[in-house]
Amino acid sequence: MSVMLTEKAASEVKKIITEQQYGPETVLRVGVAGGGCSGFSYSLGFDNQVDPAADTIKEQHGVKVVVDKKSDLFLDGTTLDFHEGIDKRGFTFNNPNAKKSCGCGSSFQA
């Protein structure tokens, strides 16, 4: 699988699923979309539908992570973490395929 979820990120995802009262079929969908200031932007959200022909699914730290096969090409080796500090709080992407990224941290160039 292209995206690795850290334990800290998985803990935050499980917390959100519980707080939002999502069902047991809920998965974390990670992807890439065209746009952003560097060409591509990361997408992160919850979904309850998976297409085995178009998606890769893997359970990590108790969270089902789904990546569509097109995004998989751009996300290979990416680590999704959760940062919590006084300067910022949120999910972070560490993508070894990103040749360039912008200051916002949510877009990149491959």
CORPEUR-V375699 format. One record per pair of residues at least 4 apart in sequence whose C-alpha atoms are under 8 Angstrom apart, sorted by sequence separation. I is the first residue (numbers start at 1). J is the second residue. D is the distance in Angstrom with one decimal. If there is no record, write none. Layout:
i->I j->J d->D
i->I j->J d->D
//
This chain:
i->5 j->9 d->6.2
i->6 j->10 d->6.2
i->7 j->11 d->6.1
i->8 j->12 d->6.4
i->9 j->13 d->6.2
i->10 j->14 d->6.2
i->11 j->15 d->6.2
i->12 j->16 d->6.3
i->13 j->17 d->6.2
i->14 j->18 d->6.2
i->15 j->19 d->6.1
i->16 j->20 d->5.9
i->17 j->21 d->5.9
i->18 j->22 d->6.5
i->22 j->26 d->6.3
i->35 j->39 d->5.1
i->36 j->40 d->5.6
i->51 j->55 d->5.5
i->52 j->56 d->6.8
i->59 j->63 d->5.3
i->60 j->64 d->6.4
i->67 j->71 d->6.5
i->68 j->72 d->6.2
i->69 j->73 d->7.0
i->70 j->74 d->7.7
i->71 j->75 d->6.2
i->72 j->76 d->5.9
i->84 j->88 d->6.3
i->85 j->89 d->5.9
i->101 j->105 d->6.6
i->102 j->106 d->7.5
i->5 j->10 d->6.3
i->17 j->22 d->5.3
i->34 j->39 d->6.1
i->35 j->40 d->4.9
i->36 j->41 d->5.2
i->50 j->55 d->6.6
i->52 j->57 d->7.9
i->59 j->64 d->4.2
i->60 j->65 d->7.0
i->67 j->72 d->6.1
i->83 j->88 d->7.3
i->84 j->89 d->4.4
i->101 j->106 d->8.0
i->102 j->107 d->6.2
i->17 j->23 d->7.9
i->34 j->40 d->4.6
i->35 j->41 d->5.8
i->58 j->64 d->5.7
i->59 j->65 d->5.9
i->83 j->89 d->5.4
i->84 j->90 d->6.5
i->101 j->107 d->5.9
i->102 j->108 d->6.5
i->33 j->40 d->5.6
i->34 j->41 d->6.2
i->57 j->64 d->6.6
i->58 j->65 d->5.4
i->82 j->89 d->7.5
i->83 j->90 d->5.4
i->101 j->108 d->4.1
i->32 j->40 d->6.5
i->33 j->41 d->5.3
i->57 j->65 d->5.6
i->58 j->66 d->6.7
i->82 j->90 d->5.6
i->83 j->91 d->6.1
i->100 j->108 d->5.6
i->101 j->109 d->6.1
i->17 j->26 d->7.8
i->32 j->41 d->5.7
i->33 j->42 d->6.4
i->57 j->66 d->4.5
i->82 j->91 d->4.3
i->83 j->92 d->6.7
i->99 j->108 d->7.4
i->100 j->109 d->5.0
i->32 j->42 d->4.7
i->33 j->43 d->6.8
i->56 j->66 d->5.6
i->57 j->67 d->6.6
i->81 j->91 d->5.6
i->82 j->92 d->5.9
i->98 j->108 d->5.8
i->99 j->109 d->5.6
i->100 j->110 d->7.1
i->31 j->42 d->5.9
i->32 j->43 d->5.6
i->55 j->66 d->6.4
i->56 j->67 d->5.3
i->80 j->91 d->6.8
i->81 j->92 d->5.2
i->98 j->109 d->5.5
i->99 j->110 d->5.3
i->30 j->42 d->7.5
i->31 j->43 d->4.9
i->55 j->67 d->5.6
i->56 j->68 d->6.1
i->80 j->92 d->5.8
i->81 j->93 d->6.6
i->93 j->105 d->7.6
i->98 j->110 d->4.9
i->30 j->43 d->5.7
i->31 j->44 d->6.5
i->55 j->68 d->4.2
i->56 j->69 d->6.6
i->80 j->93 d->4.9
i->81 j->94 d->7.9
i->92 j->105 d->7.4
i->93 j->106 d->7.8
i->97 j->110 d->6.0
i->29 j->43 d->7.8
i->30 j->44 d->4.8
i->54 j->68 d->5.8
i->55 j->69 d->5.6
i->79 j->93 d->5.9
i->80 j->94 d->6.5
i->13 j->28 d->7.8
i->29 j->44 d->5.8
i->30 j->45 d->6.8
i->54 j->69 d->5.8
i->78 j->93 d->6.6
i->79 j->94 d->5.1
i->28 j->44 d->7.2
i->29 j->45 d->5.3
i->50 j->66 d->7.5
i->78 j->94 d->5.4
i->79 j->95 d->6.6
i->28 j->45 d->5.9
i->29 j->46 d->5.7
i->78 j->95 d->4.3
i->28 j->46 d->4.8
i->29 j->47 d->6.3
i->77 j->95 d->6.6
i->78 j->96 d->6.4
i->27 j->46 d->5.7
i->28 j->47 d->6.4
i->76 j->95 d->7.8
i->77 j->96 d->6.5
i->78 j->97 d->7.9
i->26 j->46 d->6.4
i->27 j->47 d->5.4
i->75 j->95 d->6.5
i->76 j->96 d->7.9
i->77 j->97 d->7.8
i->26 j->47 d->5.6
i->27 j->48 d->6.0
i->76 j->97 d->7.3
i->26 j->48 d->4.6
i->27 j->49 d->8.0
i->75 j->97 d->7.1
i->25 j->48 d->5.5
i->26 j->49 d->7.9
i->74 j->97 d->6.6
i->25 j->49 d->7.9
i->28 j->63 d->7.2
i->30 j->65 d->7.2
i->27 j->63 d->7.0
i->28 j->64 d->6.1
i->29 j->65 d->6.0
i->30 j->66 d->6.2
i->31 j->67 d->5.9
i->74 j->110 d->7.1
i->27 j->64 d->5.0
i->28 j->65 d->4.9
i->29 j->66 d->4.8
i->30 j->67 d->5.3
i->31 j->68 d->6.7
i->26 j->64 d->7.8
i->27 j->65 d->5.9
i->28 j->66 d->6.0
i->29 j->67 d->6.0
i->30 j->68 d->7.8
i->33 j->71 d->7.9
i->27 j->66 d->6.6
i->32 j->71 d->5.2
i->31 j->71 d->5.2
i->31 j->72 d->7.6
i->32 j->74 d->7.4
i->32 j->75 d->7.9
i->31 j->75 d->7.8
i->14 j->63 d->7.1
i->10 j->60 d->7.5
i->13 j->63 d->7.5
i->10 j->61 d->6.1
i->10 j->62 d->7.3
i->10 j->63 d->6.3
i->7 j->61 d->6.2
i->1 j->56 d->7.1
i->5 j->60 d->6.5
i->6 j->61 d->7.9
i->1 j->57 d->7.8
i->4 j->60 d->7.7
i->5 j->61 d->7.7
i->1 j->58 d->7.1
i->38 j->100 d->7.2
i->38 j->101 d->6.1
i->3 j->67 d->7.8
i->38 j->102 d->6.3
i->42 j->106 d->5.8
i->2 j->67 d->7.9
i->37 j->102 d->6.8
i->41 j->106 d->5.7
i->42 j->107 d->6.2
i->41 j->107 d->4.1
i->40 j->107 d->5.4
i->41 j->108 d->6.3
i->39 j->107 d->6.9
i->40 j->108 d->5.3
i->3 j->72 d->8.0
i->38 j->107 d->5.6
i->39 j->108 d->6.1
i->40 j->109 d->6.1
i->2 j->72 d->5.8
i->12 j->82 d->7.4
i->36 j->106 d->7.6
i->37 j->107 d->6.4
i->38 j->108 d->4.8
i->39 j->109 d->5.4
i->40 j->110 d->7.9
i->1 j->72 d->7.9
i->2 j->73 d->7.9
i->9 j->80 d->6.8
i->36 j->107 d->5.3
i->37 j->108 d->7.7
i->38 j->109 d->5.2
i->3 j->75 d->6.3
i->9 j->81 d->4.9
i->35 j->107 d->7.8
i->36 j->108 d->7.6
i->2 j->75 d->5.5
i->3 j->76 d->6.4
i->4 j->77 d->7.2
i->6 j->79 d->7.1
i->8 j->81 d->6.6
i->9 j->82 d->4.6
i->2 j->76 d->3.9
i->3 j->77 d->6.0
i->4 j->78 d->6.2
i->5 j->79 d->5.9
i->6 j->80 d->6.3
i->7 j->81 d->8.0
i->8 j->82 d->5.9
i->1 j->76 d->7.3
i->2 j->77 d->5.1
i->3 j->78 d->4.9
i->4 j->79 d->4.7
i->5 j->80 d->5.0
i->6 j->81 d->5.4
i->2 j->78 d->6.2
i->3 j->79 d->5.7
i->4 j->80 d->6.1
i->5 j->81 d->6.4
i->6 j->82 d->7.8
i->3 j->80 d->6.8
i->9 j->91 d->7.1
//
